[in-house]
Amino acid sequence: MGSASEPAIASSSSSGPRPPVKRYAGVVRVTHWLNAVFLVGMIASGLQIYNAYTHFGLRNDPLSLPNPLDGNAIPRWAAMGGWLAGGLNWHFALAWPFVITGLVYLGFLLFSGEWRSLLFRPRDIGPAVRMQLYYLRLRKEHPAQGKHNALQRAAYTFIVVIGAMATLSGFAIYKPVQLAFLTTLFGGYELARYWHFVTVWVFVGFTLLHVALVFLVDPASLRGMITGWYRGRFPSHD
Amino acid sequence: MTDTNLSLTRRDLIRLGVVAGPASVVAACGWDGGTSLEPKLRAFSRINDWVGEKILFSPNRLAKEYAVSERTPAQSFPAYSITYNRTKSFPSPDNLKDWGLEVGGLVRNRMRLTLQALETLPSLTYTVKHHCVEGWTAVGTWTGVPVSTVMALVEPTAGSRYIRFDSFDSRYSNGWDLASAMHPQTILAYAYNDRPLTMNRGAPVRLYSPIKLGYKLTKYLSAMTFTRDRPGGYWEDQGYPWFAGI
């Protein structure tokens, strides 16, 4: 990484071109886009697998947890693999790069210290509330922020937790006998399969919100995530 | 937003399309990988087989047993057969009275085990959870002779590494690794929920084990052959994971 050129003044009200700042490291950009592709593949192949049995719980003992999709097949356009075996083979093949990219990303955050600007901590609760008030238009001024605001930290921490949950619940239903401790941790096979399914919709919801906010609030961050250079409204580093 | 740079947004939209485009093409139309990728996916599946067999599988870890009261009612426990799906009648051997399990291949003592002979061997009964590859589960009680007991009788030779289980159900078969077959809970089952197997459950004798997915549990057994090379199987040859240990 080259040295980031720090702007002298980080103002959110000035107009005109701003000096670009180096914002996203190569590792973050590469893992971000790879993850986007692998996640789409994992979800689509996972939905193909779901189509083989669209209920949760033992055969005669359905789980009393909500599933609006109970008994409904996922449409063909959203499923990958063509049939169950195809879905399984895609899912178990893509699981490797999906998990490896996730670990490379987390490893990079840890060793570079970047985790400091991303990890949501108790001290972020107040700022997160103020940020939410701004989004709800109950507050006029955009609260001051560093590279990421407290709500972003909450979102990016939360989604890593969801990624870990998706991976672990996946292993719990992949090997419920050999990894029985993991399956038990999720409440048994049927519940683990349910939580695995829930993570899908959390990922889908997160992605929709994430993309919407990029375009509505900080479109320049999209260019930043591709080239590394950022010229938007929130140029300062933590 | 007044201070967004629109020209930049458009260009970035195109760039986003470059990434999202291939991903959605892959996701579209239930793509199985096509003729070029599908064989590669199957080859990749063998890596996962290896991990399942050599790293995650423990020969002594037992599947959890359940109380008899936790059984899934038999009518809620699906049963299928390849022959039934085609003809709407369950397969039966040419003459049930003459049925015997042919145990052969790379063994010292070839054998033909009748149902009576199997019933005189030490048996094992357990109530366990059945995991179907489709994602459903059901609890049932199974009684039978551990495959390891039969193996001790026939004495596989040094070159023996796999077992092929054949059936009289439209040539349905499965290939097993020896370690999974020798697992203490892998049995040649002749009873389900305390009664002799019925035609829909794979009578007179079927393979059962709570450490494999249901499609590896050959019903309507006719032969058990020890081999040097890895045998395929009915679903496995069509692309389902070969190891299928859980």
Interface residues (C-beta under 8 A of the other chain):
Chain A: S15 W33 A36 V37 V40 G41 A44 Q48 I49 Y50 A52 Y53 H55 L58 R59 N60 D61 R76 W77 A78 A79 M80 G81 G82 W83 L84 A85 G86 L88 N89 W90 F92 A93 Y174 K175 P176 V177 Q178 L179 A180 Y189 E190 R193 F215 L216 V217 P219 A220 L222 R223 I226 R231 R233
Chain B: M1 D3 T4 N5 L8 T9 R11 D12 R15 L16 V19 A20 P22 A23 S24 V26 A27 A28 C29 G30 W31 D32 G33 E38 L41 R42 F44 S45 N48 G52 L56 F57 S58 R61 A63 K64 T72 P73 S76 F77 P78 K129 H131 C132 V133 E134 G135 W136 T137 A138 V139 P210 I211 W235 Q238 G239 Y240 P241 G245 I246
